[in-house]
Amino acid sequence: MPHVETRTAPIALTIAGSDSSAGAGIQADLKTFSALGVYGLTAVTCVVAETPGKVSQIEPVSGEIVYEQIAVLARNLPIAATKTGLLSSAEIVETVARAIVDSVRKIDNGIPLVVDPVMVATSGDLLLCPDGIALYESELFPLATLITPNLDEAGKLIGEPISDLEAMRKAGKKLQRKYRVPILLTGGHLAGGDAVDLLFADDNIAEFSAPFVRGVATHGTGCTYSAAITASLASGLSLEKAVGRAKKFVTTSIAQHFQWISSSGSRLDALNHSI
């Protein structure tokens, strides 16, 4: 018989929506996991009809099947890290929090959980109702190893806009005090020559900066960033090293983006995760 080589890889679970254009959501997460040497599992929360720059429709799946996807994976596979993305409704937020407590954390309470609080699309479309945001705060954030809001999401959580780096520092401190978990505040929406992100953890602030890539209108950068952090945590990196590795990954993915012209003549950009 021919020799069959057996290989293993760390396993990460993404709990998120399906993006039909494959630039965000579970599709982006799986591409990122694979590029970073991690085997990806999925629990689909909703199906999103979209293209870069436009969300056409979101259809949630039932809470029952969301719960069962997470439970059956946790029972049968050694999950090393988990992340959440678009949860789309208050019911799904509550269900995911309950499934993590009942299944993933019941097996191993030390499994990292990265919460990407997807509330607003890059296009500006609102993706979650106020009741869902409240359940994030009461049910899911307390379980998190890291929360990764962008400036729009952080602004909603603290009730005021964030317009510059100093405001980012103040907002991040407020969020860390409020939720008592590490916060990665991503500043890609700020004006300036560099994309600056701030990690608030253990009373310290770590800054991660990279040149801002101009002229690229991608979507799914937040998904890719949080997925890269999750993959790195699954591989055993510390939180700060995981964020640093993920920052480099997403910056390179943007720089090496794909580009097409749509049937209407507009330009469509997408991250290149195969780096």
Rosetta blueprint (number, residue, H / E / L):
1 M L
2 P L
3 H L
4 V L
5 E L
6 T L
7 R L
8 T L
9 A L
10 P L
11 I E
12 A E
13 L E
14 T E
15 I E
16 A E
17 G E
18 S E
19 D E
20 S L
21 S L
22 A L
23 G L
24 A L
25 G H
26 I H
27 Q H
28 A H
29 D H
30 L H
31 K H
32 T H
33 F H
34 S H
35 A H
36 L L
37 G L
38 V L
39 Y E
40 G E
41 L E
42 T E
43 A E
44 V E
45 T E
46 C E
47 V E
48 V E
49 A E
50 E E
51 T E
52 P L
53 G L
54 K E
55 V E
56 S E
57 Q E
58 I E
59 E E
60 P E
61 V L
62 S L
63 G H
64 E H
65 I H
66 V H
67 Y H
68 E H
69 Q H
70 I H
71 A H
72 V H
73 L H
74 A H
75 R H
76 N H
77 L L
78 P L
79 I E
80 A E
81 A E
82 T E
83 K E
84 T E
85 G L
86 L L
87 L L
88 S L
89 S L
90 A H
91 E H
92 I H
93 V H
94 E H
95 T H
96 V H
97 A H
98 R H
99 A H
100 I H
101 V H
102 D H
103 S H
104 V H
105 R H
106 K H
107 I H
108 D L
109 N L
110 G L
111 I L
112 P L
113 L E
114 V E
115 V E
116 D L
117 P L
118 V L
119 M L
120 V E
121 A L
122 T L
123 S L
124 G L
125 D L
126 L E
127 L L
128 L L
129 C L
130 P H
131 D H
132 G H
133 I H
134 A H
135 L H
136 Y H
137 E H
138 S H
139 E H
140 L H
141 F H
142 P H
143 L H
144 A L
145 T L
146 L E
147 I E
148 T L
149 P L
150 N E
151 L H
152 D H
153 E H
154 A H
155 G H
156 K H
157 L H
158 I H
159 G L
160 E L
161 P L
162 I L
163 S L
164 D L
165 L H
166 E H
167 A H
168 M H
169 R H
170 K H
171 A H
172 G H
173 K H
174 K H
175 L H
176 Q H
177 R H
178 K H
179 Y H
180 R L
181 V L
182 P L
183 I E
184 L E
185 L E
186 T E
187 G L
188 G L
189 H L
190 L L
191 A L
192 G L
193 G L
194 D E
195 A E
196 V E
197 D E
198 L E
199 L E
200 F E
201 A E
202 D L
203 D L
204 N E
205 I E
206 A E
207 E E
208 F E
209 S E
210 A E
211 P E
212 F L
213 V L
214 R L
215 G L
216 V L
217 A L
218 T L
219 H L
220 G L
221 T H
222 G H
223 C H
224 T H
225 Y H
226 S H
227 A H
228 A H
229 I H
230 T H
231 A H
232 S H
233 L H
234 A H
235 S L
236 G L
237 L L
238 S L
239 L H
240 E H
241 K H
242 A H
243 V H
244 G H
245 R H
246 A H
247 K H
248 K H
249 F H
250 V H
251 T H
252 T H
253 S H
254 I H
255 A H
256 Q L
257 H L
258 F E
259 Q E
260 W E
261 I E
262 S L
263 S L
264 S L
265 G L
266 S L
267 R E
268 L E
269 D E
270 A E
271 L L
272 N L
273 H L
274 S L
275 I L
